Amino acid sequence: MKIAIIGAGNMGGAMALGLAAGTQVRPEYITVSDPSADNLEAISRRQPAIVTTADNTACISGADIIILAVKPWLVQTVIDELRPAIDFSSQALASIAGGVGIDQLATMLTGKPATPATPLPCPIIRIVPNTAIALAESMTFVSSRASTPELDNSVVALFSELGQAMLVEERLMNAATALASCGIAYALRYVRAATEGGVELGFRADQAQRIVAQTLRGAAALLDADGSHAEAEIDKVTTPGGLTIRGLNAMEEAGFTASVIRGLRASMPK
Ligand SMILES: NC(=O)c1ccc[n+]([C@@H]2O[C@H](COP(=O)([O-])OP(=O)(O)OC[C@H]3O[C@@H](n4cnc5c(N)ncnc54)[C@H](OP(=O)(O)O)[C@@H]3O)[C@@H](O)[C@H]2O)c1
């Protein structure tokens, strides 16, 4: 499989380097384009086999999947530039641009207002990664239109090399963004709150943050290890009449669960 990535900024660069380090696509089958020579050099220094170019049209030649990794307001310009060079019979167009849905991508590509019923000239794939993609720990969502199960599976397999990836219906993409992209901030706000608590209990701030971060890693690892329900793991540390249940109940009295759910709802576009 050959991949073209348009835009070698934070996300495009992380994708190129992360995919090159994986097994799904060989580094020499990844081409990246960007107007900034510095950005391209930064990629070449770390993985010389990745092909880099300042020419977007040359970048997509021979690619199976074209991934747009430019800012949302540049997507139309880039699509207009690429359109004459896209081989609609063999190439799929994917985008990670924040907030740009498949209807919008289809409208930009076809030049006509698109709805889910609009016939598309090629598969369109929307990808929502989060900032942890730089450490190959992204939670990435994939949704598509005019695609095939094989193509969807290939994209999920690609992004599984950069963390975890999940195919979802497009109607869930805003919820996915709230949970996993805004979610990075929400998880880190918990880290800050717990760190402040740790300082009050007597730890230095750097110690407290390290303790909280490793405790979160441990909690996530426990969930991953046996796929168990969070509540089952909580039960293991809540001795009847013990200290943990007192702490949990005090947090709930202060509105912990309600606050988190309210925050997630507030993260959904109106
Ligand atoms: N950052 C996140 O957490 C995150 C998460 C999910 C999705 N996204 C989405 O990912 C996309 C990229 O975000 P980012 O943070 O990686 O932005 P970024 O660091 O600014 O990267 C965008 C890159 O595109 C380059 N570029 C500008 N015009 C171009 C053109 N016409 N052709 C090719 N490349 C061009 C830019 O070069 P110059 O710097 O020289 O202009 C820059 O290197 C955005 O749409 C964003 O919404 C971001």
Ligand as a Chemical Component Dictionary entry (heavy atoms), coordinates in Angstrom:
data_LIG
# 
_chem_comp.id                   LIG 
_chem_comp.type                 NON-POLYMER 
_chem_comp.pdbx_formal_charge   0 
_chem_comp.three_letter_code    LIG 
# 
loop_
_chem_comp_atom.comp_id 
_chem_comp_atom.atom_id 
_chem_comp_atom.alt_atom_id 
_chem_comp_atom.type_symbol 
_chem_comp_atom.charge 
_chem_comp_atom.model_Cartn_x 
_chem_comp_atom.model_Cartn_y 
_chem_comp_atom.model_Cartn_z 
_chem_comp_atom.pdbx_ordinal 
LIG N1  N1  N 0  -3.248 18.911 16.451 1  
LIG C1  C1  C 0  -4.214 18.087 16.835 2  
LIG O1  O1  O 0  -4.380 17.717 17.982 3  
LIG C2  C2  C 0  -5.145 17.528 15.811 4  
LIG C3  C3  C 0  -5.936 16.424 16.145 5  
LIG C4  C4  C 0  -6.776 15.898 15.177 6  
LIG C5  C5  C 0  -6.833 16.493 13.932 7  
LIG N2  N2  N 1  -6.069 17.578 13.647 8  
LIG C6  C6  C 0  -6.157 18.189 12.347 9  
LIG O2  O2  O 0  -4.959 17.902 11.648 10 
LIG C7  C7  C 0  -4.738 18.931 10.703 11 
LIG C8  C8  C 0  -3.294 19.348 10.800 12 
LIG O3  O3  O 0  -3.068 19.866 12.113 13 
LIG P1  P1  P 0  -1.573 20.119 12.600 14 
LIG O4  O4  O 0  -1.687 20.382 14.052 15 
LIG O5  O5  O -1 -0.685 19.050 12.102 16 
LIG O6  O6  O 0  -1.269 21.492 11.807 17 
LIG P2  P2  P 0  0.165  22.036 11.354 18 
LIG O7  O7  O 0  1.209  21.614 12.320 19 
LIG O8  O8  O 0  -0.002 23.483 11.048 20 
LIG O9  O9  O 0  0.430  21.238 9.991  21 
LIG C9  C9  C 0  -0.140 21.580 8.770  22 
LIG C10 C10 C 0  0.977  21.558 7.745  23 
LIG O10 O10 O 0  0.415  21.782 6.460  24 
LIG C11 C11 C 0  1.311  22.601 5.744  25 
LIG N3  N3  N 0  0.632  23.250 4.650  26 
LIG C12 C12 C 0  0.089  24.503 4.578  27 
LIG N4  N4  N 0  -0.432 24.718 3.364  28 
LIG C13 C13 C 0  -0.208 23.589 2.643  29 
LIG C14 C14 C 0  -0.503 23.215 1.308  30 
LIG N5  N5  N 0  -1.168 24.031 0.479  31 
LIG N6  N6  N 0  -0.111 22.002 0.879  32 
LIG C15 C15 C 0  0.539  21.149 1.705  33 
LIG N7  N7  N 0  0.852  21.459 2.983  34 
LIG C16 C16 C 0  0.477  22.663 3.444  35 
LIG C17 C17 C 0  1.783  23.584 6.788  36 
LIG O11 O11 O 0  2.961  24.218 6.349  37 
LIG P3  P3  P 0  3.292  25.685 6.933  38 
LIG O12 O12 O 0  3.521  25.519 8.383  39 
LIG O13 O13 O 0  4.504  26.064 6.169  40 
LIG O14 O14 O 0  2.072  26.520 6.615  41 
LIG C18 C18 C 0  2.012  22.662 7.983  42 
LIG O15 O15 O 0  3.307  22.098 7.960  43 
LIG C19 C19 C 0  -5.712 20.057 11.012 44 
LIG O16 O16 O 0  -6.745 20.072 10.059 45 
LIG C20 C20 C 0  -6.247 19.705 12.360 46 
LIG O17 O17 O 0  -7.595 20.121 12.525 47 
LIG C21 C21 C 0  -5.210 18.085 14.547 48 
# 
loop_
_chem_comp_bond.comp_id 
_chem_comp_bond.atom_id_1 
_chem_comp_bond.atom_id_2 
_chem_comp_bond.value_order 
_chem_comp_bond.pdbx_ordinal 
LIG N1  C1  SING 1  
LIG C1  O1  DOUB 2  
LIG C1  C2  SING 3  
LIG C2  C3  SING 4  
LIG C2  C21 DOUB 5  
LIG C3  C4  DOUB 6  
LIG C4  C5  SING 7  
LIG C5  N2  DOUB 8  
LIG N2  C6  SING 9  
LIG N2  C21 SING 10 
LIG C6  O2  SING 11 
LIG C6  C20 SING 12 
LIG O2  C7  SING 13 
LIG C7  C8  SING 14 
LIG C7  C19 SING 15 
LIG C8  O3  SING 16 
LIG O3  P1  SING 17 
LIG P1  O4  DOUB 18 
LIG P1  O5  SING 19 
LIG P1  O6  SING 20 
LIG O6  P2  SING 21 
LIG P2  O7  DOUB 22 
LIG P2  O8  SING 23 
LIG P2  O9  SING 24 
LIG O9  C9  SING 25 
LIG C9  C10 SING 26 
LIG C10 O10 SING 27 
LIG C10 C18 SING 28 
LIG O10 C11 SING 29 
LIG C11 N3  SING 30 
LIG C11 C17 SING 31 
LIG N3  C12 SING 32 
LIG N3  C16 SING 33 
LIG C12 N4  DOUB 34 
LIG N4  C13 SING 35 
LIG C13 C14 SING 36 
LIG C13 C16 DOUB 37 
LIG C14 N5  SING 38 
LIG C14 N6  DOUB 39 
LIG N6  C15 SING 40 
LIG C15 N7  DOUB 41 
LIG N7  C16 SING 42 
LIG C17 O11 SING 43 
LIG C17 C18 SING 44 
LIG O11 P3  SING 45 
LIG P3  O12 DOUB 46 
LIG P3  O13 SING 47 
LIG P3  O14 SING 48 
LIG C18 O15 SING 49 
LIG C19 O16 SING 50 
LIG C19 C20 SING 51 
LIG C20 O17 SING 52 
# 
